[in-house]
Amino acid sequence: MSEFVQLLIAGLMVGSIYGLIGIGFTTIYNVTGIVNFAQGDFAMIGALSAIMLHESGLSLGLAIALAIVLVGVIAAVIERVAVRPIGTHVTRGIVATIGIGVVLQGAAALIWGSDAQPMPGFSGERPFNLGGTTVLPQALWIFGTSAALMLLLYLFFRHTYPGKIMRACAINPFAAQLMGIRLGALRTFSFFLSGAVGAVGGIIIAPIALTQYDSGISLGIKGFVACIIGGFGNPVGAAVGGLLLGILEAMSSGFVSSGFKDAISFALLLVFLAVRPGGLLGDLEKVGRRHGT
């Protein structure tokens, strides 16, 4: 039982990160219709930027805040310069974002090198015992930050005017544009928000997982799978899919073999695409129509 609880905590911890990356995917997809395969690289840039700013003499909190804003601005610039000119063409968007991810990885390798970069824990490195289970203090930061951010994003999309506009664009972008919604500005904001969310995910996991220039590839793939599991375009579904994926990976690593960790992701991807392409909770467009919003 102790081993099961340990694996469950590890799965929820990693799954929280997958969920945040998945929410970043849905934020951009709902407004632009583009699947941003550079989303994992936003997390990588955020973590490496925070480490660099902290090592330059800034306090850890200030370095993290500046890194989050920096990645949001980078994402917004990428939308304006590289993504907006291609419109909403799905295939071109996929190719463009894959290319953007390669450019970000190359830039990171030039700036920070190829060595993995460590980041200090937010509350120290000494683990503590919780009911017979060893827990790192950073795990509490991951749980708390992920839960708070997911709740804030849920409230944003459901109860704020900008969030409702973004949901309207997801349900019927043509009608939203006829109502006077400025899709260009909203696209830029969606990239900024997605970049900031991705940066948070990369930063909070950095103290327990060394970060280097290619760390975003794996995170991006897992975030994409989380979206497929929960329902692409549905932020709540992305969070649920991320948690489920993280738990299944941890359990398979602990009770079967660590070699099955990545295989679980691709197996779930194929199963859901074949059996339930809409995901567990369905996409946001269908949800909106079902509830008449």
C-alpha positions as CSV (number, residue, x, y, z in Angstrom):
1,M,0.0,0.0,0.0
2,S,2.9,2.4,0.8
3,E,4.4,1.8,-2.7
4,F,1.0,2.3,-4.3
5,V,0.5,5.7,-2.5
6,Q,4.1,6.7,-3.5
7,L,3.4,5.9,-7.1
8,L,0.0,7.7,-6.9
9,I,1.6,10.8,-5.6
10,A,4.3,10.7,-8.3
11,G,1.6,10.2,-11.0
12,L,-0.6,13.0,-9.8
13,M,2.5,15.3,-9.6
14,V,3.6,14.6,-13.2
15,G,0.0,14.5,-14.4
16,S,-0.5,18.0,-13.1
17,I,2.2,19.2,-15.4
18,Y,0.8,17.3,-18.3
19,G,-2.6,18.9,-17.6
20,L,-1.1,22.4,-17.6
21,I,0.6,21.8,-20.9
22,G,-2.6,20.4,-22.3
23,I,-4.5,23.5,-21.2
24,G,-2.0,25.5,-23.1
25,F,-2.8,23.5,-26.2
26,T,-6.5,24.1,-25.8
27,T,-6.2,27.8,-25.2
28,I,-4.6,28.3,-28.6
29,Y,-6.7,25.7,-30.4
30,N,-10.0,27.2,-29.2
31,V,-9.2,30.6,-30.8
32,T,-7.0,29.8,-33.8
33,G,-7.9,26.2,-34.6
34,I,-4.2,25.5,-34.7
35,V,-2.5,22.7,-32.7
36,N,0.6,24.3,-31.2
37,F,3.3,21.7,-31.2
38,A,5.8,24.2,-29.7
39,Q,3.8,24.3,-26.4
40,G,6.3,22.0,-24.6
41,D,9.1,24.3,-25.6
42,F,7.4,27.2,-23.9
43,A,7.7,25.2,-20.6
44,M,11.4,24.6,-21.4
45,I,12.1,28.3,-22.1
46,G,10.3,29.3,-19.0
47,A,12.3,27.0,-16.7
48,L,15.7,27.9,-18.3
49,S,14.9,31.6,-18.2
50,A,13.9,31.5,-14.5
51,I,17.2,29.6,-13.7
52,M,19.3,32.2,-15.6
53,L,17.6,35.2,-14.0
54,H,17.9,33.6,-10.5
55,E,21.6,32.9,-11.1
56,S,22.1,36.5,-12.2
57,G,21.2,37.7,-8.7
58,L,17.5,38.1,-8.7
59,S,15.4,36.5,-6.0
60,L,13.7,33.2,-6.9
61,G,10.2,34.7,-6.8
62,L,11.1,37.7,-9.0
63,A,13.0,35.5,-11.4
64,I,10.0,33.2,-11.8
65,A,7.6,36.1,-12.3
66,L,9.8,37.7,-15.0
67,A,10.3,34.4,-16.8
68,I,6.6,33.7,-17.0
69,V,6.0,37.2,-18.5
70,L,8.9,36.8,-20.8
71,V,7.6,33.5,-22.2
72,G,4.2,35.0,-22.6
73,V,5.6,37.9,-24.6
74,I,7.7,35.5,-26.8
75,A,4.6,33.4,-27.5
76,A,2.6,36.6,-28.4
77,V,5.4,37.7,-30.8
78,I,5.5,34.2,-32.4
79,E,1.8,34.4,-33.1
80,R,2.1,37.9,-34.7
81,V,5.1,37.1,-36.8
82,A,5.0,33.4,-37.6
83,V,1.5,32.1,-37.0
84,R,-1.0,34.8,-38.0
85,P,0.3,35.1,-41.6
86,I,-0.7,31.4,-42.3
87,G,-4.3,32.0,-41.1
88,T,-6.2,29.0,-39.7
89,H,-5.0,26.3,-42.1
90,V,-4.5,23.3,-39.9
91,T,-1.7,21.6,-41.8
92,R,0.3,24.8,-42.3
93,G,-0.2,25.6,-38.6
94,I,1.1,22.2,-37.5
95,V,4.2,22.5,-39.8
96,A,4.8,26.1,-38.6
97,T,4.6,25.3,-34.9
98,I,6.9,22.3,-35.3
99,G,9.4,24.6,-37.0
100,I,8.9,27.1,-34.2
101,G,9.7,24.4,-31.7
102,V,12.9,23.5,-33.5
103,V,14.0,27.2,-33.6
104,L,13.3,27.5,-29.9
105,Q,15.3,24.4,-29.1
106,G,18.2,25.7,-31.2
107,A,18.1,29.1,-29.5
108,A,18.0,27.4,-26.1
109,A,21.0,25.3,-27.0
110,L,22.9,28.4,-28.1
111,I,22.1,30.4,-25.0
112,W,22.2,27.8,-22.3
113,G,24.2,25.0,-23.9
114,S,23.3,21.3,-24.0
115,D,23.9,20.6,-20.3
116,A,21.0,20.1,-17.9
117,Q,20.3,23.1,-15.7
118,P,19.4,22.6,-12.0
119,M,16.9,24.8,-10.2
120,P,16.6,25.1,-6.4
121,G,13.5,23.9,-4.7
122,F,11.0,26.5,-3.6
123,S,11.0,25.2,0.0
124,G,14.3,23.3,0.2
125,E,15.3,19.8,-0.8
126,R,14.7,17.9,2.4
127,P,11.8,15.3,2.0
128,F,9.3,14.7,4.7
129,N,7.2,11.7,5.8
130,L,3.5,11.7,5.1
131,G,1.7,8.6,6.3
132,G,4.6,6.4,5.7
133,T,5.3,7.9,2.3
134,T,8.3,10.1,1.4
135,V,7.2,13.4,-0.2
136,L,9.4,16.2,-1.6
137,P,8.4,19.7,-0.6
138,Q,8.4,20.6,-4.3
139,A,5.5,18.1,-4.8
140,L,3.3,20.3,-2.7
141,W,4.2,23.3,-4.8
142,I,3.3,21.4,-7.9
143,F,0.0,20.2,-6.5
144,G,-0.9,23.6,-5.1
145,T,0.2,25.7,-8.1
146,S,-1.4,23.4,-10.6
147,A,-4.7,23.2,-8.7
148,A,-4.9,26.9,-8.2
149,L,-4.0,27.7,-11.8
150,M,-6.5,25.2,-13.2
151,L,-9.2,26.7,-10.9
152,L,-8.4,30.2,-12.0
153,L,-8.4,29.3,-15.7
154,Y,-11.8,27.5,-15.2
155,L,-13.2,30.6,-13.6
156,F,-11.7,32.8,-16.3
157,F,-13.2,30.8,-19.1
158,R,-16.6,30.5,-17.4
159,H,-17.2,33.7,-15.6
160,T,-15.1,36.5,-17.2
161,Y,-15.9,38.5,-20.3
162,P,-12.6,37.7,-22.1
163,G,-13.0,34.0,-21.2
164,K,-16.6,33.9,-22.6
165,I,-15.3,35.6,-25.8
166,M,-12.7,32.8,-26.2
167,R,-15.4,30.2,-25.6
168,A,-17.6,31.9,-28.2
169,C,-14.7,31.7,-30.7
170,A,-14.3,28.0,-30.0
171,I,-18.0,27.3,-30.5
172,N,-18.6,29.5,-33.6
173,P,-15.7,31.7,-34.7
174,F,-17.6,33.1,-37.7
175,A,-20.6,34.2,-35.6
176,A,-18.2,35.6,-33.0
177,Q,-16.5,37.7,-35.6
178,L,-19.9,39.0,-36.9
179,M,-20.6,40.2,-33.4
180,G,-17.5,42.4,-33.5
181,I,-15.0,40.2,-31.7
182,R,-11.5,41.1,-32.8
183,L,-10.0,37.7,-33.6
184,G,-6.5,39.1,-34.3
185,A,-6.1,40.6,-30.8
186,L,-7.7,37.5,-29.2
187,R,-5.3,35.2,-31.1
188,T,-2.3,37.2,-29.7
189,F,-3.8,37.1,-26.2
190,S,-4.4,33.3,-26.4
191,F,-0.7,32.7,-27.3
192,F,0.4,35.0,-24.4
193,L,-1.8,33.1,-22.0
194,S,-0.7,29.7,-23.4
195,G,2.9,30.7,-23.2
196,A,2.6,31.9,-19.6
197,V,0.7,28.7,-18.5
198,G,3.4,26.5,-20.2
199,A,6.1,28.5,-18.4
200,V,4.5,27.8,-15.1
201,G,4.4,24.1,-15.8
202,G,8.1,24.0,-16.7
203,I,9.2,26.1,-13.8
204,I,7.4,24.2,-11.0
205,I,8.7,20.8,-12.2
206,A,12.3,22.1,-12.8
207,P,13.5,21.6,-9.2
208,I,12.8,17.8,-9.4
209,A,13.6,17.3,-13.1
210,L,16.7,18.8,-14.6
211,T,15.9,21.1,-17.6
212,Q,17.8,21.3,-20.9
213,Y,17.2,22.5,-24.4
214,D,15.2,19.5,-25.6
215,S,13.1,18.9,-22.4
216,G,10.0,20.4,-24.0
217,I,9.7,17.7,-26.6
218,S,8.5,15.1,-24.2
219,L,6.3,17.5,-22.3
220,G,4.7,18.7,-25.5
221,I,3.9,15.1,-26.6
222,K,2.4,14.2,-23.2
223,G,0.3,17.4,-23.1
224,F,-1.0,16.6,-26.6
225,V,-2.0,13.1,-25.4
226,A,-3.7,14.6,-22.3
227,C,-5.8,16.7,-24.7
228,I,-6.8,13.7,-26.8
229,I,-7.8,11.8,-23.6
230,G,-9.8,14.5,-22.1
231,G,-11.2,16.1,-25.2
232,F,-9.3,18.5,-27.5
233,G,-10.5,22.0,-27.0
234,N,-11.8,21.3,-23.5
235,P,-9.6,22.8,-20.7
236,V,-11.2,20.7,-18.0
237,G,-10.8,17.6,-20.2
238,A,-7.1,18.4,-20.7
239,A,-6.6,18.7,-16.9
240,V,-8.4,15.4,-16.3
241,G,-6.5,13.7,-19.2
242,G,-3.2,14.9,-17.8
243,L,-3.9,13.5,-14.4
244,L,-5.0,10.1,-15.8
245,L,-2.0,9.9,-18.0
246,G,0.4,10.7,-15.2
247,I,-1.2,8.1,-12.9
248,L,-1.1,5.4,-15.6
249,E,2.5,6.1,-16.4
250,A,3.6,6.0,-12.7
251,M,1.7,2.7,-12.1
252,S,3.1,1.0,-15.2
253,S,6.6,2.1,-14.2
254,G,6.3,0.9,-10.7
255,F,4.4,-2.4,-11.2
256,V,5.5,-3.4,-14.7
257,S,8.6,-1.7,-16.1
258,S,9.9,1.8,-16.5
259,G,10.3,1.0,-20.2
260,F,6.5,1.1,-20.6
261,K,6.3,4.7,-19.5
262,D,6.3,6.3,-22.9
263,A,4.5,3.3,-24.5
264,I,1.5,4.0,-22.3
265,S,1.2,7.5,-23.8
266,F,1.2,6.3,-27.4
267,A,-1.1,3.4,-26.6
268,L,-3.7,5.7,-25.1
269,L,-3.3,8.1,-28.0
270,L,-4.1,5.3,-30.5
271,V,-6.9,3.9,-28.4
272,F,-8.7,7.2,-28.0
273,L,-8.3,8.2,-31.6
274,A,-9.7,4.9,-32.7
275,V,-12.5,4.4,-30.1
276,R,-13.4,7.8,-28.7
277,P,-11.8,10.6,-30.8
278,G,-13.8,13.2,-28.9
279,G,-12.1,12.3,-25.6
280,L,-13.7,11.5,-22.2
281,L,-15.4,14.9,-21.8
282,G,-15.8,15.9,-25.4
283,D,-14.6,19.0,-27.2
284,L,-15.7,22.5,-26.1
285,E,-17.8,23.0,-29.2
286,K,-20.0,20.0,-28.5
287,V,-20.2,20.9,-24.8
288,G,-21.3,24.5,-25.7
289,R,-24.0,23.2,-28.0
290,R,-25.3,20.7,-25.5
291,H,-25.7,23.4,-22.8
292,G,-26.9,26.1,-25.2
293,T,-24.0,28.5,-24.6
